[in-house]
Structures are given as C-alpha cells and as structure tokens.
Amino acid sequence: MIYIYNDYGGTHTTALAAAYHLKQLPQSERELTREEILNVKFFNKLTKEDFGKLIIHGCDDEGNSVYTLGRKRNKLVVPALKEMSLLLQEKFKFDEKIVFSNTSPTVPFTMSMGGFFSRGLKIDVIGVPLLVKGAKQCCDNVYRLVENTKEVGRKTFAENVIILENEMYK
C-alpha cells in the first residue's frame, strides 16, 4: 500500500502527518515541543522546486510506503494522479492500494502565515515561531487524520485508489 499525504506546500502538516504515521512523533495526548516539531524530516525545508514531487518519508511498520506531496492550489493534481494510477493498475495488472490524504483542513491560520513568512518571504525570524505555534495548535487533528487514513487503508473498496479530503478535521 502507498500513503500520500498532500496539501498546498507539502512541508508542514504533511511532514507532521508522515512523522505521526511512521511513529517518529509521540501520540498527541500532549502538545509537541518546539524541538520535536523542528526536527521532523522535511518540516519547513522544502522549496518551490519541490512542488509536485512525491517525497518519500519511509515505510511504516506494516511495510507501506509513506509519501508527501505539495500540490499548490491546484485541486486537479490529486484526481489526475488517481486517474493515472488506475490506468497503470489496469494496464500492468497490479493492485497496489493508494490512499491520498489531504492534510489542508488541519492547517490553522497561524501556520499559513508562518509558511508565508518563512517559505514565501524567507523571513524565518517571524515565520518559524508562527509555524511552531500552528503545529502545536493542529497536532491533535493531524494525528487523528493519520489514524483515520490508516484505518481507511485497511478497508476494502471497489477501487484501489482512494482520495480522502478530510473536511471533518477543520
């Protein structure tokens, strides 16, 4: 199975989701520390050149691959990837399940502003504290989103490519 966490930039909530999925962060009963957040692989490290690239984060304890994707504002990227995946599955007769999970609903305003200052304007002195504050605000929602994504991944559906919009995590 392949999990692909996606959002606008692919470097904040998606990185947190991948870290939760891979058990690189503790469960969310407590607020994450600044150090835990800033030590997450790829957190606030990707650039505009990374948009549209699938970034591998590793394999989970069940052997499933975990990726992230920054798709910008383009809402057609994930549906296009789904169609391409279904086409390849049919043509090459493989049935690898792929779950696309949108982390955008978990992004608080504070994190959006932090990303704008840090990634957009390159002003880390303002952006990074906002990103840390935003990550602390949304870590529980991101964790719950990941747990739901893994649960959906375990279920059987008519198609092997699933898109989760995750609106319930706003």
N, C-alpha and C positions, 0 to 999 in steps of 0.2 A: 504494500500500500504506500501511497505517496500523499503527504500532507503539504499543502501550500497555503501559508498564511499571507494575506495580501492587504495592502492599504495604499494610501497616497504615496508615501515616501519609502516605505519598506525598511525603515531603520529605527523605529521607536516601538510602537505596540506590536509590530510583527516580530521584532527581535525579542521582546519580552515573552510573547506567545511561544516562540520557538524554544526559549530557555525554560519556560514552565513545562512545555511538552517533553523536553529532554531531561527534565528533573535537575536542571542546573540552578534553579531557584527554589527556595523552600515554598511550601504551600502558603496560601495567602492569609492565614489566620492573623498574621502580624504585618505591619507595614514594612516594606522593603527599606533597607538603608541606602544612603547615597552611594556608598561603595558597591553594594550589590547591584544597583541599577547601572552605574557607570562601568562595571566590569562585565556586563552582558555582552557577549560577542556581537559585533556589528551595531550595538546601540549607539546612535548618533555618529556613526562612522562612514556611512555610505554617502556617495556624491551623486550628482545629476547623471554622471556616466553610468551609474548602476541601475537607473530606472529601466524597467522592462526586462531585467535579468533575473533569472531564478538563482537565488543564493542558497547553497546547501549549508545546513546547520549541523547535520549529523543524522544518526539513526537512533530511534527510540529503543526501549527495552524489549520491544516486540519485533525489531528488525525493520521497522517502517522508516522511510526517508522523510526528513522534515526540511522544507524549503520556505523561503520568504520571497515576496515579490513586491516591488514598488511600481504601481501602475499609473501614477499621477491621477489626474481627474478622469481619465478615460474609463468609462463604465463598460466599454466593449471588449477590453483586454481579456477579462476572465471568461466571458461567454465564447469569445473566439478561441481561447485555449481549450475550453471544453469541447467545442466542435472539432478542433484539430485532434485532440486526444481520442475522441470517439471514432474519428476517421482512421487514425493509426491503429486503434484497437481492432477495428473491423478488418482493415487491410492486412494486418500482420498477425491476426488471430491471437492476441493476448488480452488478458482481462485484468490487468493491474488496476486496482481501485485508486482513484484520485479524489481527494477532498480539498476543495478550495474554500478557505475560511476567511471571511472579511473581518479584519480587526478594527476597521474605521469607526464603527459605532462606539467603541470603548474610549476613543480619543477625547479627553477633556479640552476645553478652550485653552487652558494653561499650557498644555503640551503642544497644541497647534501654534501658539505664539512662541514657545520655546524653539520649536522646529524652524519657524520663520526666522527668528533672530540667529540661531546657531547655524543651520544649514543654508538658509537663504541669504542672509546678510553677513555671515561669518563673524558674528558678534557673540562669541561663546560666553563672555562675562555676564551677559544678560540671558542668553538662550539656555545655557546648561542648567542654571538654578531653576528656571521655569520648567525645563524638561524633567528634572528630578521631582519637582513638586507635582507635575502632571502624572508622572509614573506612579508616585505614591497614591495619588487620587484614584487611578484606574486599575491598580494591580489586582484587586479582587475581581473586577469584571473580566480582566484579561484571563485570569486563572480559571474562572467559571466558563468562559468562552472555550478555552482549551479543553477542559474536561468534557464539555458538550461535543466539541469537534471530535474528540477521540471516541466518544460513545456513538456518534453518528457513523464514524468509520467502521465500527464493529458490526453495524446493522447491514442487512441485505436490502438492496434496492433494484429496481428494474434496470437502471443504468449504472455503470461503474464509475461515472464521473459526477460528483455531487458538488453543488455550489451552495454554501451557507452564507447568507447575508448578515445574520446575527443582529438584527434590529432590536431584539429584546435586551441587548447589553448597553443600550444608550444610557 
